[in-house]
Amino acid sequence: MADSSFDIVSKVDWQEVDNAINQTSREISTRFDFKNVGAEISRSGEKIEMKANGEERVRAILDVLQTKFVKRGLSLKALDAEEPRLSGKEYKLSANVKEGITQDDAKKVAKIIRDEGPKGVKAQVQGDELRVSSKSRDDLQTVQALLKGKDLDFPLQYVNYR
């Protein structure tokens, strides 16, 4: 019998990110506490830029964005926000959307699988994803449960289950 396998990836649905940003933009344009503060949010590439005339207002924009991320099913682990910085007369806050598993993170996950997972489970790094294979499908489900229980600082999805 052939080995069963699945891939561990860290991907972001960019359409959902755009939807969350558009909803945030709509909300800050209509909310009373954002009137006359120059509140604005935009995305270019993987970077989300938020602007307002006060530090607490720009943090409030980030809070609204995080709420929209959760409502749209996006992981907050994919959002890497910096500290607000003063730029002229307004405060700016940048947040990067992280996608893909770095080599170090992939090695960390492979080590967890090797040390704590069932025997006979193999994990190999393939670019920005990790392929996990085993003769037993039950072992693969055990690995998924093990990784869901770990508090990793990046989101994981399991795809190509065969």
Biotite code that builds the C-alpha atoms (Angstrom):
import biotite.structure as struc

atoms = struc.array([
    struc.Atom([0.000, 0.000, 0.000], chain_id="A", res_id=1, res_name="MET", atom_name="CA", element="C"),
    struc.Atom([1.272, 3.470, -0.877], chain_id="A", res_id=2, res_name="ALA", atom_name="CA", element="C"),
    struc.Atom([1.998, 6.138, 1.708], chain_id="A", res_id=3, res_name="ASP", atom_name="CA", element="C"),
    struc.Atom([-0.684, 8.660, 2.588], chain_id="A", res_id=4, res_name="SER", atom_name="CA", element="C"),
    struc.Atom([0.374, 12.301, 2.781], chain_id="A", res_id=5, res_name="SER", atom_name="CA", element="C"),
    struc.Atom([-0.681, 15.897, 3.202], chain_id="A", res_id=6, res_name="PHE", atom_name="CA", element="C"),
    struc.Atom([0.995, 19.274, 2.824], chain_id="A", res_id=7, res_name="ASP", atom_name="CA", element="C"),
    struc.Atom([1.283, 21.910, 5.535], chain_id="A", res_id=8, res_name="ILE", atom_name="CA", element="C"),
    struc.Atom([1.110, 25.422, 4.079], chain_id="A", res_id=9, res_name="VAL", atom_name="CA", element="C"),
    struc.Atom([0.645, 28.963, 5.342], chain_id="A", res_id=10, res_name="SER", atom_name="CA", element="C"),
    struc.Atom([-1.425, 30.780, 2.739], chain_id="A", res_id=11, res_name="LYS", atom_name="CA", element="C"),
    struc.Atom([-3.646, 33.855, 2.884], chain_id="A", res_id=12, res_name="VAL", atom_name="CA", element="C"),
    struc.Atom([-6.785, 34.394, 0.806], chain_id="A", res_id=13, res_name="ASP", atom_name="CA", element="C"),
    struc.Atom([-5.996, 37.823, -0.672], chain_id="A", res_id=14, res_name="TRP", atom_name="CA", element="C"),
    struc.Atom([-9.596, 38.382, -1.741], chain_id="A", res_id=15, res_name="GLN", atom_name="CA", element="C"),
    struc.Atom([-10.671, 38.034, 1.891], chain_id="A", res_id=16, res_name="GLU", atom_name="CA", element="C"),
    struc.Atom([-7.874, 40.429, 2.961], chain_id="A", res_id=17, res_name="VAL", atom_name="CA", element="C"),
    struc.Atom([-9.170, 42.990, 0.439], chain_id="A", res_id=18, res_name="ASP", atom_name="CA", element="C"),
    struc.Atom([-12.721, 42.442, 1.694], chain_id="A", res_id=19, res_name="ASN", atom_name="CA", element="C"),
    struc.Atom([-11.604, 43.002, 5.312], chain_id="A", res_id=20, res_name="ALA", atom_name="CA", element="C"),
    struc.Atom([-9.780, 46.224, 4.302], chain_id="A", res_id=21, res_name="ILE", atom_name="CA", element="C"),
    struc.Atom([-12.794, 47.487, 2.324], chain_id="A", res_id=22, res_name="ASN", atom_name="CA", element="C"),
    struc.Atom([-15.136, 46.756, 5.256], chain_id="A", res_id=23, res_name="GLN", atom_name="CA", element="C"),
    struc.Atom([-12.740, 48.543, 7.626], chain_id="A", res_id=24, res_name="THR", atom_name="CA", element="C"),
    struc.Atom([-12.576, 51.538, 5.282], chain_id="A", res_id=25, res_name="SER", atom_name="CA", element="C"),
    struc.Atom([-16.376, 51.678, 5.097], chain_id="A", res_id=26, res_name="ARG", atom_name="CA", element="C"),
    struc.Atom([-16.714, 51.438, 8.872], chain_id="A", res_id=27, res_name="GLU", atom_name="CA", element="C"),
    struc.Atom([-14.164, 54.176, 9.661], chain_id="A", res_id=28, res_name="ILE", atom_name="CA", element="C"),
    struc.Atom([-15.824, 56.481, 7.114], chain_id="A", res_id=29, res_name="SER", atom_name="CA", element="C"),
    struc.Atom([-19.193, 56.204, 8.888], chain_id="A", res_id=30, res_name="THR", atom_name="CA", element="C"),
    struc.Atom([-18.276, 55.914, 12.577], chain_id="A", res_id=31, res_name="ARG", atom_name="CA", element="C"),
    struc.Atom([-18.653, 59.056, 14.680], chain_id="A", res_id=32, res_name="PHE", atom_name="CA", element="C"),
    struc.Atom([-15.378, 58.602, 16.594], chain_id="A", res_id=33, res_name="ASP", atom_name="CA", element="C"),
    struc.Atom([-13.448, 58.649, 13.292], chain_id="A", res_id=34, res_name="PHE", atom_name="CA", element="C"),
    struc.Atom([-14.982, 61.932, 12.041], chain_id="A", res_id=35, res_name="LYS", atom_name="CA", element="C"),
    struc.Atom([-12.417, 64.670, 11.266], chain_id="A", res_id=36, res_name="ASN", atom_name="CA", element="C"),
    struc.Atom([-9.378, 62.572, 12.236], chain_id="A", res_id=37, res_name="VAL", atom_name="CA", element="C"),
    struc.Atom([-8.189, 61.822, 8.688], chain_id="A", res_id=38, res_name="GLY", atom_name="CA", element="C"),
    struc.Atom([-8.635, 58.086, 9.220], chain_id="A", res_id=39, res_name="ALA", atom_name="CA", element="C"),
    struc.Atom([-7.572, 56.087, 6.171], chain_id="A", res_id=40, res_name="GLU", atom_name="CA", element="C"),
    struc.Atom([-6.552, 52.513, 5.324], chain_id="A", res_id=41, res_name="ILE", atom_name="CA", element="C"),
    struc.Atom([-4.963, 51.143, 2.144], chain_id="A", res_id=42, res_name="SER", atom_name="CA", element="C"),
    struc.Atom([-3.050, 48.120, 0.864], chain_id="A", res_id=43, res_name="ARG", atom_name="CA", element="C"),
    struc.Atom([-0.165, 47.867, -1.553], chain_id="A", res_id=44, res_name="SER", atom_name="CA", element="C"),
    struc.Atom([1.248, 44.405, -2.074], chain_id="A", res_id=45, res_name="GLY", atom_name="CA", element="C"),
    struc.Atom([1.648, 42.657, 1.274], chain_id="A", res_id=46, res_name="GLU", atom_name="CA", element="C"),
    struc.Atom([1.675, 45.909, 3.276], chain_id="A", res_id=47, res_name="LYS", atom_name="CA", element="C"),
    struc.Atom([-1.412, 47.512, 4.847], chain_id="A", res_id=48, res_name="ILE", atom_name="CA", element="C"),
    struc.Atom([-1.010, 51.209, 5.723], chain_id="A", res_id=49, res_name="GLU", atom_name="CA", element="C"),
    struc.Atom([-3.245, 52.980, 8.264], chain_id="A", res_id=50, res_name="MET", atom_name="CA", element="C"),
    struc.Atom([-3.249, 56.762, 8.860], chain_id="A", res_id=51, res_name="LYS", atom_name="CA", element="C"),
    struc.Atom([-4.956, 59.067, 11.378], chain_id="A", res_id=52, res_name="ALA", atom_name="CA", element="C"),
    struc.Atom([-4.145, 62.292, 13.255], chain_id="A", res_id=53, res_name="ASN", atom_name="CA", element="C"),
    struc.Atom([-3.776, 60.562, 16.651], chain_id="A", res_id=54, res_name="GLY", atom_name="CA", element="C"),
    struc.Atom([-1.963, 57.510, 17.927], chain_id="A", res_id=55, res_name="GLU", atom_name="CA", element="C"),
    struc.Atom([-5.065, 56.116, 19.661], chain_id="A", res_id=56, res_name="GLU", atom_name="CA", element="C"),
    struc.Atom([-7.134, 56.585, 16.467], chain_id="A", res_id=57, res_name="ARG", atom_name="CA", element="C"),
    struc.Atom([-4.621, 54.667, 14.327], chain_id="A", res_id=58, res_name="VAL", atom_name="CA", element="C"),
    struc.Atom([-4.631, 51.860, 16.925], chain_id="A", res_id=59, res_name="ARG", atom_name="CA", element="C"),
    struc.Atom([-8.450, 51.866, 16.763], chain_id="A", res_id=60, res_name="ALA", atom_name="CA", element="C"),
    struc.Atom([-8.255, 51.397, 12.973], chain_id="A", res_id=61, res_name="ILE", atom_name="CA", element="C"),
    struc.Atom([-5.989, 48.373, 13.559], chain_id="A", res_id=62, res_name="LEU", atom_name="CA", element="C"),
    struc.Atom([-8.515, 47.033, 16.080], chain_id="A", res_id=63, res_name="ASP", atom_name="CA", element="C"),
    struc.Atom([-11.349, 47.368, 13.537], chain_id="A", res_id=64, res_name="VAL", atom_name="CA", element="C"),
    struc.Atom([-9.178, 45.628, 10.901], chain_id="A", res_id=65, res_name="LEU", atom_name="CA", element="C"),
    struc.Atom([-8.406, 42.746, 13.282], chain_id="A", res_id=66, res_name="GLN", atom_name="CA", element="C"),
    struc.Atom([-12.125, 42.361, 13.995], chain_id="A", res_id=67, res_name="THR", atom_name="CA", element="C"),
    struc.Atom([-12.851, 42.178, 10.250], chain_id="A", res_id=68, res_name="LYS", atom_name="CA", element="C"),
    struc.Atom([-10.019, 39.628, 9.804], chain_id="A", res_id=69, res_name="PHE", atom_name="CA", element="C"),
    struc.Atom([-11.609, 37.349, 12.396], chain_id="A", res_id=70, res_name="VAL", atom_name="CA", element="C"),
    struc.Atom([-15.109, 37.744, 10.922], chain_id="A", res_id=71, res_name="LYS", atom_name="CA", element="C"),
    struc.Atom([-13.794, 36.821, 7.454], chain_id="A", res_id=72, res_name="ARG", atom_name="CA", element="C"),
    struc.Atom([-12.038, 33.690, 8.767], chain_id="A", res_id=73, res_name="GLY", atom_name="CA", element="C"),
    struc.Atom([-8.488, 35.016, 8.429], chain_id="A", res_id=74, res_name="LEU", atom_name="CA", element="C"),
    struc.Atom([-5.900, 34.228, 11.095], chain_id="A", res_id=75, res_name="SER", atom_name="CA", element="C"),
    struc.Atom([-4.543, 37.154, 13.117], chain_id="A", res_id=76, res_name="LEU", atom_name="CA", element="C"),
    struc.Atom([-1.186, 35.333, 13.107], chain_id="A", res_id=77, res_name="LYS", atom_name="CA", element="C"),
    struc.Atom([-0.857, 36.330, 9.440], chain_id="A", res_id=78, res_name="ALA", atom_name="CA", element="C"),
    struc.Atom([-1.061, 40.037, 10.386], chain_id="A", res_id=79, res_name="LEU", atom_name="CA", element="C"),
    struc.Atom([2.259, 41.465, 11.614], chain_id="A", res_id=80, res_name="ASP", atom_name="CA", element="C"),
    struc.Atom([1.602, 45.019, 12.866], chain_id="A", res_id=81, res_name="ALA", atom_name="CA", element="C"),
    struc.Atom([4.334, 47.529, 13.716], chain_id="A", res_id=82, res_name="GLU", atom_name="CA", element="C"),
    struc.Atom([4.193, 50.318, 16.306], chain_id="A", res_id=83, res_name="GLU", atom_name="CA", element="C"),
    struc.Atom([2.530, 53.608, 15.276], chain_id="A", res_id=84, res_name="PRO", atom_name="CA", element="C"),
    struc.Atom([4.995, 56.267, 14.106], chain_id="A", res_id=85, res_name="ARG", atom_name="CA", element="C"),
    struc.Atom([4.631, 60.014, 13.743], chain_id="A", res_id=86, res_name="LEU", atom_name="CA", element="C"),
    struc.Atom([4.949, 61.218, 10.156], chain_id="A", res_id=87, res_name="SER", atom_name="CA", element="C"),
    struc.Atom([4.502, 64.963, 9.844], chain_id="A", res_id=88, res_name="GLY", atom_name="CA", element="C"),
    struc.Atom([1.176, 65.816, 11.463], chain_id="A", res_id=89, res_name="LYS", atom_name="CA", element="C"),
    struc.Atom([-0.314, 62.330, 11.286], chain_id="A", res_id=90, res_name="GLU", atom_name="CA", element="C"),
    struc.Atom([0.375, 58.936, 12.751], chain_id="A", res_id=91, res_name="TYR", atom_name="CA", element="C"),
    struc.Atom([0.985, 55.963, 10.482], chain_id="A", res_id=92, res_name="LYS", atom_name="CA", element="C"),
    struc.Atom([0.844, 52.276, 11.287], chain_id="A", res_id=93, res_name="LEU", atom_name="CA", element="C"),
    struc.Atom([2.036, 49.558, 8.909], chain_id="A", res_id=94, res_name="SER", atom_name="CA", element="C"),
    struc.Atom([1.069, 45.910, 9.021], chain_id="A", res_id=95, res_name="ALA", atom_name="CA", element="C"),
    struc.Atom([2.513, 43.160, 6.863], chain_id="A", res_id=96, res_name="ASN", atom_name="CA", element="C"),
    struc.Atom([0.508, 40.135, 5.795], chain_id="A", res_id=97, res_name="VAL", atom_name="CA", element="C"),
    struc.Atom([2.732, 37.073, 6.222], chain_id="A", res_id=98, res_name="LYS", atom_name="CA", element="C"),
    struc.Atom([2.366, 34.215, 3.762], chain_id="A", res_id=99, res_name="GLU", atom_name="CA", element="C"),
    struc.Atom([4.404, 31.033, 3.369], chain_id="A", res_id=100, res_name="GLY", atom_name="CA", element="C"),
    struc.Atom([6.418, 29.029, 5.873], chain_id="A", res_id=101, res_name="ILE", atom_name="CA", element="C"),
    struc.Atom([10.044, 30.148, 6.287], chain_id="A", res_id=102, res_name="THR", atom_name="CA", element="C"),
    struc.Atom([12.819, 27.531, 6.290], chain_id="A", res_id=103, res_name="GLN", atom_name="CA", element="C"),
    struc.Atom([13.347, 27.996, 10.048], chain_id="A", res_id=104, res_name="ASP", atom_name="CA", element="C"),
    struc.Atom([9.632, 27.597, 10.793], chain_id="A", res_id=105, res_name="ASP", atom_name="CA", element="C"),
    struc.Atom([9.441, 24.509, 8.550], chain_id="A", res_id=106, res_name="ALA", atom_name="CA", element="C"),
    struc.Atom([12.386, 22.952, 10.400], chain_id="A", res_id=107, res_name="LYS", atom_name="CA", element="C"),
    struc.Atom([10.703, 23.770, 13.723], chain_id="A", res_id=108, res_name="LYS", atom_name="CA", element="C"),
    struc.Atom([7.463, 22.042, 12.645], chain_id="A", res_id=109, res_name="VAL", atom_name="CA", element="C"),
    struc.Atom([9.410, 19.042, 11.251], chain_id="A", res_id=110, res_name="ALA", atom_name="CA", element="C"),
    struc.Atom([11.245, 18.723, 14.580], chain_id="A", res_id=111, res_name="LYS", atom_name="CA", element="C"),
    struc.Atom([7.940, 18.780, 16.510], chain_id="A", res_id=112, res_name="ILE", atom_name="CA", element="C"),
    struc.Atom([6.587, 16.021, 14.230], chain_id="A", res_id=113, res_name="ILE", atom_name="CA", element="C"),
    struc.Atom([9.777, 13.956, 14.607], chain_id="A", res_id=114, res_name="ARG", atom_name="CA", element="C"),
    struc.Atom([10.012, 14.339, 18.404], chain_id="A", res_id=115, res_name="ASP", atom_name="CA", element="C"),
    struc.Atom([6.361, 14.216, 19.496], chain_id="A", res_id=116, res_name="GLU", atom_name="CA", element="C"),
    struc.Atom([4.553, 12.614, 16.569], chain_id="A", res_id=117, res_name="GLY", atom_name="CA", element="C"),
    struc.Atom([3.893, 8.932, 15.942], chain_id="A", res_id=118, res_name="PRO", atom_name="CA", element="C"),
    struc.Atom([6.745, 6.731, 14.721], chain_id="A", res_id=119, res_name="LYS", atom_name="CA", element="C"),
    struc.Atom([6.969, 6.203, 10.967], chain_id="A", res_id=120, res_name="GLY", atom_name="CA", element="C"),
    struc.Atom([5.801, 9.708, 10.077], chain_id="A", res_id=121, res_name="VAL", atom_name="CA", element="C"),
    struc.Atom([8.143, 11.543, 7.724], chain_id="A", res_id=122, res_name="LYS", atom_name="CA", element="C"),
    struc.Atom([8.228, 15.327, 7.213], chain_id="A", res_id=123, res_name="ALA", atom_name="CA", element="C"),
    struc.Atom([10.189, 16.967, 4.415], chain_id="A", res_id=124, res_name="GLN", atom_name="CA", element="C"),
    struc.Atom([10.548, 20.639, 3.511], chain_id="A", res_id=125, res_name="VAL", atom_name="CA", element="C"),
    struc.Atom([9.533, 21.538, -0.062], chain_id="A", res_id=126, res_name="GLN", atom_name="CA", element="C"),
    struc.Atom([10.048, 25.251, -0.679], chain_id="A", res_id=127, res_name="GLY", atom_name="CA", element="C"),
    struc.Atom([7.593, 27.191, 1.478], chain_id="A", res_id=128, res_name="ASP", atom_name="CA", element="C"),
    struc.Atom([5.550, 24.130, 2.444], chain_id="A", res_id=129, res_name="GLU", atom_name="CA", element="C"),
    struc.Atom([6.042, 20.887, 4.319], chain_id="A", res_id=130, res_name="LEU", atom_name="CA", element="C"),
    struc.Atom([5.027, 17.408, 3.081], chain_id="A", res_id=131, res_name="ARG", atom_name="CA", element="C"),
    struc.Atom([4.088, 14.927, 5.802], chain_id="A", res_id=132, res_name="VAL", atom_name="CA", element="C"),
    struc.Atom([3.740, 11.258, 4.868], chain_id="A", res_id=133, res_name="SER", atom_name="CA", element="C"),
    struc.Atom([3.028, 7.988, 6.632], chain_id="A", res_id=134, res_name="SER", atom_name="CA", element="C"),
    struc.Atom([1.676, 4.522, 5.925], chain_id="A", res_id=135, res_name="LYS", atom_name="CA", element="C"),
    struc.Atom([-1.226, 5.115, 8.334], chain_id="A", res_id=136, res_name="SER", atom_name="CA", element="C"),
    struc.Atom([-3.875, 7.808, 7.801], chain_id="A", res_id=137, res_name="ARG", atom_name="CA", element="C"),
    struc.Atom([-4.568, 7.723, 11.539], chain_id="A", res_id=138, res_name="ASP", atom_name="CA", element="C"),
    struc.Atom([-0.976, 8.820, 12.195], chain_id="A", res_id=139, res_name="ASP", atom_name="CA", element="C"),
    struc.Atom([-1.473, 11.774, 9.821], chain_id="A", res_id=140, res_name="LEU", atom_name="CA", element="C"),
    struc.Atom([-4.615, 12.816, 11.704], chain_id="A", res_id=141, res_name="GLN", atom_name="CA", element="C"),
    struc.Atom([-2.666, 12.531, 14.965], chain_id="A", res_id=142, res_name="THR", atom_name="CA", element="C"),
    struc.Atom([0.009, 14.865, 13.528], chain_id="A", res_id=143, res_name="VAL", atom_name="CA", element="C"),
    struc.Atom([-2.661, 17.402, 12.523], chain_id="A", res_id=144, res_name="GLN", atom_name="CA", element="C"),
    struc.Atom([-4.158, 17.303, 16.025], chain_id="A", res_id=145, res_name="ALA", atom_name="CA", element="C"),
    struc.Atom([-0.668, 17.674, 17.533], chain_id="A", res_id=146, res_name="LEU", atom_name="CA", element="C"),
    struc.Atom([0.122, 20.756, 15.438], chain_id="A", res_id=147, res_name="LEU", atom_name="CA", element="C"),
    struc.Atom([-3.296, 22.338, 16.134], chain_id="A", res_id=148, res_name="LYS", atom_name="CA", element="C"),
    struc.Atom([-2.518, 22.012, 19.844], chain_id="A", res_id=149, res_name="GLY", atom_name="CA", element="C"),
    struc.Atom([0.810, 23.838, 19.490], chain_id="A", res_id=150, res_name="LYS", atom_name="CA", element="C"),
    struc.Atom([0.892, 27.637, 19.758], chain_id="A", res_id=151, res_name="ASP", atom_name="CA", element="C"),
    struc.Atom([2.927, 28.484, 16.661], chain_id="A", res_id=152, res_name="LEU", atom_name="CA", element="C"),
    struc.Atom([3.363, 32.133, 15.625], chain_id="A", res_id=153, res_name="ASP", atom_name="CA", element="C"),
    struc.Atom([2.208, 31.527, 12.048], chain_id="A", res_id=154, res_name="PHE", atom_name="CA", element="C"),
    struc.Atom([-1.055, 30.129, 10.641], chain_id="A", res_id=155, res_name="PRO", atom_name="CA", element="C"),
    struc.Atom([-1.137, 26.581, 9.238], chain_id="A", res_id=156, res_name="LEU", atom_name="CA", element="C"),
    struc.Atom([-3.468, 24.955, 6.728], chain_id="A", res_id=157, res_name="GLN", atom_name="CA", element="C"),
    struc.Atom([-3.498, 21.300, 5.676], chain_id="A", res_id=158, res_name="TYR", atom_name="CA", element="C"),
    struc.Atom([-3.974, 20.610, 1.955], chain_id="A", res_id=159, res_name="VAL", atom_name="CA", element="C"),
    struc.Atom([-3.547, 17.783, -0.612], chain_id="A", res_id=160, res_name="ASN", atom_name="CA", element="C"),
    struc.Atom([-4.646, 15.070, 1.770], chain_id="A", res_id=161, res_name="TYR", atom_name="CA", element="C"),
    struc.Atom([-4.185, 11.754, -0.111], chain_id="A", res_id=162, res_name="ARG", atom_name="CA", element="C"),
])
